[in-house]
Amino acid sequence: MRRRDFIAGIAGSAAAWPLTAHAQQGDRMRRMGVLMGYAENDSEAQAWVAAFREELEKLGWTDGRNISIETRWAASDAEAMRRFAKELVALQPDIIVSQLTVTTAALLEQTRTIPIVFAMVADPVGSGFVASLSRPGGQVTGFATLEDSLAGKWLELLKEIAPRVERIVFLFDPKAATFAEYYLTPLKTAGASSGVQVIVAPVHDVSELELIIATHARESNTGLIAMPDSFLNVHRADLTSLAARYRLPAVYPYRQFAEVRGLLSYGFDRVNNFRRAAGYVDRILKGEKPADLPVQRPTRYELVINLKTAKALGLEVPWILQQRADEVIE
C-alpha cells in the first residue's frame, strides 16, 4: 500500500471514531436526574447548570438525543428537597447529579443503588456519603469544597483591607452548615495568633440577619466573615446590603457576594466544579463505578474586590492586594 493511501485510510477511520462513539452512546437513551438546592430563577445556579450541560455536550451527551435530563429546583426548602428527591428516584435514572450536602442527603434517603455525583459537598466523609476521599467505596462520589486553610486566608484578607479589625463575627446557618466547625476551629486558631476575637454568630432565618449584624456593629473595629453555606448564598443580597448599611467590613466565600455590594470575596470557582462533575457523569455512564472515582477538591480559587464598597466604608485597598485580585469591581 502506498504511504499516501495508508495515511488517507487512517485519517478516514479517525474521522469516523467520534461518530461511532456517539452512536454507541445513543444506542440506549440514558436518563439523568439533577437536584438543585437553589431556586430556578437564581441566575448563578442557572449558570452552573448551563456550564454542566455544555461540558456534557462536549463529551457527546445531548439532552433529547442520547440522554434525558430531569432537573428539580428545591429553593433551599428541606421539604421540597425530600419531595423532589423521591420524584427523581422514582424515575429510575441511570445517574443523579446533586448540588449540595443537603440535596445529597435527601437523595440518599431514597436510594442506595443509583449512582450519585455531587458538585459542591463540603465534607462528604463527615456527612457519611463516602468512606474516604480517595476511595469513596459506594454509589456516591464527586467534588468536595472543604479547605480548612481558607479560614485563615479570610482573616488575613480582612485584616489586610481593614487593619483595625479586632473582632470577627463568623456568620453561618447551622442547618445548612453542619460542617461549620471545620472552618471555625482553624479560624479561632488564626484569630488567637493575630490578636483577633472570633465571635460565633449562628443565624436561623432571614429575620435574624439584621438583628445579628446591627448588634455586633455597635462594637467598634468589628468585621464579618460569611460562611460558605447555601442559606447565606441564597440571601447574599440581603446580607451584603446589611453589612454596607451598618458599615461592617466583610469577607465572603464567593464572587457573587462581591457582585452585589460585598466588599471582598475569596473562594473556589463553582462553575468549574460543575464542569468537572460532567466528566464524572460521562465516566460513570460509560461503565466506571462511583466507588472507584476519588472525591476531588477544588482546583481553582478566585479573589474579587469591590472598590466601590471599599470607598463607601472609607477603606483604602492596598495596591498590592488589587494586583492579586482576579477581578476588581469599580
C-alpha positions as CSV (number, residue, x, y, z in Angstrom):
1,M,0.0,0.0,0.0
2,R,1.3,3.4,-0.9
3,R,2.1,5.7,2.1
4,R,-0.4,8.4,0.8
5,D,-3.2,5.8,0.7
6,F,-2.3,4.4,4.1
7,I,-2.4,7.9,5.7
8,A,-5.7,8.7,4.0
9,G,-7.2,5.4,5.3
10,I,-6.1,6.2,8.8
11,A,-7.5,9.7,8.6
12,G,-10.8,8.4,7.3
13,S,-11.1,6.0,10.1
14,A,-10.1,8.6,12.7
15,A,-12.8,10.9,11.4
16,A,-15.4,8.2,11.9
17,W,-14.4,7.5,15.6
18,P,-16.4,10.3,17.2
19,L,-19.5,9.3,15.2
20,T,-19.1,5.7,16.2
21,A,-18.7,6.7,19.9
22,H,-21.8,8.9,19.7
23,A,-23.7,6.1,18.0
24,Q,-22.8,3.7,20.8
25,Q,-23.8,6.2,23.4
26,G,-27.1,6.7,21.6
27,D,-27.9,3.0,21.4
28,R,-30.0,3.4,24.5
29,M,-31.5,6.7,25.8
30,R,-29.9,7.3,29.2
31,R,-31.8,9.1,32.0
32,M,-30.3,11.5,34.4
33,G,-31.8,13.4,37.4
34,V,-30.4,16.7,38.7
35,L,-31.4,18.0,42.1
36,M,-30.5,21.7,42.8
37,G,-30.8,23.3,46.2
38,Y,-31.5,26.8,44.8
39,A,-34.5,28.4,43.2
40,E,-34.9,28.1,39.5
41,N,-34.7,31.8,39.0
42,D,-31.3,32.1,40.6
43,S,-29.1,33.3,37.8
44,E,-25.9,32.0,39.5
45,A,-27.4,28.4,39.7
46,Q,-28.6,28.6,36.1
47,A,-25.0,29.4,35.1
48,W,-23.8,26.3,36.9
49,V,-26.3,24.1,35.2
50,A,-25.6,25.7,31.8
51,A,-21.8,25.0,32.2
52,F,-22.6,21.4,33.2
53,R,-24.8,20.8,30.2
54,E,-22.2,22.5,27.9
55,E,-19.5,20.2,29.2
56,L,-21.7,17.2,28.8
57,E,-22.3,18.1,25.1
58,K,-18.5,18.3,24.6
59,L,-18.4,14.7,25.9
60,G,-21.1,13.6,23.5
61,W,-24.2,13.7,25.7
62,T,-27.1,15.8,24.3
63,D,-30.4,16.2,26.1
64,G,-33.2,14.7,24.0
65,R,-30.8,12.8,21.7
66,N,-29.0,10.2,23.8
67,I,-29.8,11.4,27.3
68,S,-32.9,12.7,29.0
69,I,-32.3,15.2,31.8
70,E,-34.8,15.8,34.5
71,T,-34.0,18.8,36.8
72,R,-35.7,19.8,40.0
73,W,-35.1,23.1,41.9
74,A,-35.7,23.0,45.7
75,A,-35.0,26.7,46.6
76,S,-33.4,25.8,50.0
77,D,-36.7,24.2,51.1
78,A,-36.0,21.0,53.0
79,E,-39.4,19.6,52.4
80,A,-39.2,20.3,48.6
81,M,-35.8,18.6,48.6
82,R,-37.2,15.4,50.0
83,R,-40.2,15.5,47.7
84,F,-38.1,16.1,44.6
85,A,-35.5,13.5,45.6
86,K,-38.3,11.0,45.8
87,E,-39.6,12.1,42.4
88,L,-36.2,11.7,40.7
89,V,-35.5,8.3,42.2
90,A,-39.0,7.1,41.1
91,L,-37.9,7.8,37.5
92,Q,-35.1,5.2,37.9
93,P,-32.4,7.2,36.2
94,D,-29.0,5.9,35.3
95,I,-27.4,8.6,37.4
96,I,-28.3,11.6,39.6
97,V,-26.3,14.9,39.9
98,S,-26.7,16.6,43.3
99,Q,-25.7,20.1,44.1
100,L,-25.2,20.3,47.8
101,T,-24.8,18.4,51.1
102,V,-28.5,18.7,51.9
103,T,-29.6,17.6,48.4
104,T,-27.3,14.6,48.6
105,A,-28.6,13.6,52.0
106,A,-32.2,13.9,50.7
107,L,-31.3,11.6,47.7
108,L,-29.6,9.0,49.9
109,E,-32.8,8.8,52.0
110,Q,-34.5,7.5,48.8
111,T,-31.8,5.3,47.1
112,R,-28.8,3.3,48.0
113,T,-28.2,1.9,44.5
114,I,-28.4,4.7,41.9
115,P,-25.1,6.4,41.2
116,I,-24.9,10.0,42.6
117,V,-22.3,12.7,41.6
118,F,-22.3,15.7,43.9
119,A,-20.9,19.1,42.7
120,M,-20.4,21.0,46.0
121,V,-20.5,19.0,49.1
122,A,-18.4,20.4,52.0
123,D,-17.5,17.4,54.0
124,P,-18.5,14.1,52.2
125,V,-16.7,11.9,54.7
126,G,-18.1,13.7,57.8
127,S,-21.5,13.6,56.2
128,G,-21.3,9.9,55.8
129,F,-21.6,10.0,52.0
130,V,-18.2,8.3,51.3
131,A,-15.8,6.1,53.2
132,S,-12.8,8.3,52.2
133,L,-11.9,10.9,49.6
134,S,-9.5,8.6,47.8
135,R,-11.8,5.5,48.0
136,P,-15.5,6.5,48.2
137,G,-16.5,2.9,48.3
138,G,-20.2,3.2,47.4
139,Q,-22.6,4.7,45.0
140,V,-21.6,8.3,45.6
141,T,-18.6,10.5,44.5
142,G,-18.0,14.0,43.4
143,F,-16.4,17.2,44.4
144,A,-15.7,18.4,47.9
145,T,-15.4,22.1,48.9
146,L,-13.9,22.0,52.3
147,E,-10.4,23.5,52.7
148,D,-9.6,24.5,56.2
149,S,-6.8,26.8,55.1
150,L,-9.5,29.1,53.8
151,A,-10.4,30.2,57.3
152,G,-7.0,31.7,57.9
153,K,-7.0,33.2,54.4
154,W,-10.3,35.0,55.0
155,L,-9.0,36.5,58.2
156,E,-5.7,37.5,56.6
157,L,-7.6,39.3,53.7
158,L,-9.9,41.1,56.1
159,K,-7.0,42.4,58.2
160,E,-5.2,43.4,55.0
161,I,-8.1,45.5,53.8
162,A,-9.3,46.7,57.3
163,P,-6.3,46.5,59.6
164,R,-8.1,48.0,62.6
165,V,-10.4,45.0,62.9
166,E,-10.1,43.4,66.3
167,R,-13.4,41.3,66.4
168,I,-14.6,38.9,63.8
169,V,-18.2,37.8,63.6
170,F,-18.4,34.4,62.0
171,L,-21.9,34.1,60.4
172,F,-23.5,30.8,59.4
173,D,-26.7,28.8,59.3
174,P,-26.4,25.7,61.5
175,K,-28.9,23.8,59.3
176,A,-27.1,24.4,56.1
177,A,-23.6,24.5,57.5
178,T,-23.4,21.3,59.6
179,F,-19.7,21.4,58.8
180,A,-19.2,24.9,60.4
181,E,-16.7,23.6,63.0
182,Y,-14.3,22.6,60.2
183,Y,-13.8,26.3,59.4
184,L,-14.4,27.6,62.9
185,T,-11.6,25.7,64.6
186,P,-8.7,27.0,62.3
187,L,-10.3,30.5,62.3
188,K,-10.1,30.6,66.1
189,T,-6.5,29.4,66.0
190,A,-5.7,32.1,63.4
191,G,-7.5,34.7,65.4
192,A,-5.6,33.9,68.6
193,S,-2.3,34.2,66.8
194,S,-3.2,37.6,65.4
195,G,-5.0,39.0,68.4
196,V,-8.4,38.9,66.9
197,Q,-11.5,37.8,68.8
198,V,-13.7,35.3,66.9
199,I,-17.4,35.6,67.7
200,V,-19.7,32.7,66.6
201,A,-23.0,34.0,65.2
202,P,-25.5,31.3,64.0
203,V,-28.4,32.6,62.0
204,H,-31.6,30.6,61.6
205,D,-33.7,32.7,59.2
206,V,-33.7,35.9,57.3
207,S,-35.4,37.9,60.0
208,E,-32.4,37.3,62.3
209,L,-29.9,38.7,59.9
210,E,-30.4,42.4,60.7
211,L,-30.6,41.9,64.4
212,I,-27.3,40.0,64.5
213,I,-25.5,42.4,62.3
214,A,-26.9,45.5,64.0
215,T,-26.0,44.1,67.4
216,H,-22.4,43.4,66.6
217,A,-21.9,46.6,64.6
218,R,-22.3,48.6,67.8
219,E,-18.8,47.4,68.8
220,S,-16.0,49.3,67.1
221,N,-13.4,47.6,65.0
222,T,-15.7,44.7,64.1
223,G,-15.6,42.7,60.9
224,L,-17.6,39.9,59.4
225,I,-16.8,36.6,57.8
226,A,-19.7,34.8,56.0
227,M,-19.6,31.1,56.0
228,P,-19.9,29.2,52.6
229,D,-23.3,27.8,53.2
230,S,-26.4,27.6,50.9
231,F,-28.6,29.8,53.2
232,L,-26.3,32.8,53.2
233,N,-25.6,32.4,49.4
234,V,-29.4,32.4,48.6
235,H,-29.7,35.6,50.8
236,R,-26.5,37.2,49.7
237,A,-28.1,40.5,48.5
238,D,-29.8,40.9,52.0
239,L,-26.5,40.2,53.8
240,T,-24.3,42.5,51.8
241,S,-26.8,45.3,52.0
242,L,-27.0,45.0,55.7
243,A,-23.2,44.9,56.1
244,A,-22.9,48.0,54.0
245,R,-25.7,49.8,55.9
246,Y,-24.1,49.0,59.3
247,R,-20.6,49.7,57.9
248,L,-19.1,46.3,58.6
249,P,-16.1,45.3,56.5
250,A,-16.8,41.7,55.4
251,V,-15.2,38.8,53.6
252,Y,-17.5,36.5,51.7
253,P,-16.9,33.0,50.2
254,Y,-17.9,33.5,46.6
255,R,-17.7,36.2,43.9
256,Q,-21.5,36.6,43.7
257,F,-21.4,38.4,47.0
258,A,-18.9,40.9,45.7
259,E,-21.1,41.4,42.7
260,V,-24.0,42.6,44.9
261,R,-22.0,45.2,47.0
262,G,-20.0,42.7,49.1
263,L,-16.6,44.2,50.0
264,L,-14.4,41.2,49.1
265,S,-14.8,37.5,48.2
266,Y,-12.4,34.6,48.2
267,G,-13.3,31.1,47.4
268,F,-13.4,28.3,44.8
269,D,-14.8,28.6,41.3
270,R,-18.1,26.8,41.5
271,V,-18.7,26.9,37.7
272,N,-15.6,24.8,37.4
273,N,-16.9,22.2,39.8
274,F,-20.0,21.7,37.7
275,R,-17.9,21.3,34.6
276,R,-15.8,18.7,36.4
277,A,-18.9,16.9,37.6
278,A,-19.9,16.4,33.9
279,G,-16.7,14.5,33.4
280,Y,-17.6,12.1,36.2
281,V,-21.1,11.6,34.8
282,D,-19.5,10.7,31.5
283,R,-17.2,8.2,33.0
284,I,-19.9,6.5,35.1
285,L,-22.3,6.3,32.1
286,K,-19.5,4.6,30.2
287,G,-19.1,1.9,32.8
288,E,-16.9,3.2,35.6
289,K,-18.1,2.8,39.2
290,P,-18.5,5.8,41.6
291,A,-16.7,3.7,44.3
292,D,-13.5,3.8,42.1
293,L,-13.6,7.6,41.3
294,P,-11.9,9.6,44.1
295,V,-13.6,12.7,45.6
296,Q,-11.7,15.7,44.3
297,R,-11.1,19.1,46.0
298,P,-11.4,22.5,44.2
299,T,-8.6,23.3,41.8
300,R,-9.4,27.0,41.1
301,Y,-9.9,29.9,43.6
302,E,-10.7,33.5,42.9
303,L,-10.3,36.8,44.7
304,V,-12.8,39.6,43.9
305,I,-12.7,43.1,45.4
306,N,-15.5,45.7,45.2
307,L,-13.7,49.1,45.2
308,K,-17.0,51.0,45.3
309,T,-18.0,49.3,48.6
310,A,-14.5,49.8,50.0
311,K,-14.7,53.5,49.3
312,A,-18.2,53.7,50.9
313,L,-16.7,52.1,54.0
314,G,-13.8,54.5,54.0
315,L,-11.3,51.8,53.3
316,E,-8.2,52.1,51.2
317,V,-7.5,48.9,49.3
318,P,-3.7,48.3,49.2
319,W,-2.4,48.3,45.6
320,I,-0.7,45.0,46.1
321,L,-4.0,43.4,47.1
322,Q,-5.7,44.8,44.0
323,Q,-2.9,43.3,41.9
324,R,-3.5,39.9,43.4
325,A,-7.2,40.0,42.6
326,D,-8.8,38.1,39.8
327,E,-11.3,40.9,39.4
328,V,-11.7,44.4,40.8
329,I,-15.2,45.9,40.6
330,E,-15.1,49.6,40.2
